[in-house]
Amino acid sequence: MIDMDRIKELEQEIGAEDLGAVLSIFLSEAEKTIASIGQGLDDGDHARATHFLRSGALNMGLVGFADAADQAASVDAPLRSETAADLETALASSVAELENIMSALC
């Protein structure tokens, strides 16, 4: 799910071109963070990683992905590799939805 009000707010604040760049940077960093979760992190690093994903996603209007990151925060260590796969799926879904929205805005 995408928060259209947040997307429009960001577009008004920084412009469509810069919004695309900022989203691209976040998505790239999110992919790296998910990969690190999948490789296994200690509890503190896992908490920081999921916090980064959740807060960044909310800032970008990616509510569905933020919810997935919030759920991933409480997963026990043995299940985190599965959680990384779930995060990848949630991110891909958000990206697809976002691409549809961005193409409509441009």
C-alpha positions, 0 to 999 in steps of 0.5 A: 500500500502506498500513501498517496498523500505522502508521495504528493507531499514529497513531490511538491517539496522536492519535485518529481525528478528528485523524488525519483532519485530519492526513492531510488536511493532508498530502494537500493539501500533497502535491498542491501539492508534486506540482504544483511538481514538474510545473512544474519545479524545480531539482535541490535543490528537486526533492530537497527536494520528493521528500524531503518527499513520501517522509518525510511519506508514511512518517509517515502510513503511505502506503508505496506513495506513499512508494515512488513519491516515492523513485523520483521522487527520482532522475528526471532533469530532462527527465522530471520532468513525467511523474514528477509525473503518476505521483506524482498517480496513486500519491497517488490510489491511496493516498487511495482505499485510505486512504478504505476503511480510514478508513471501516472504522475509524470 
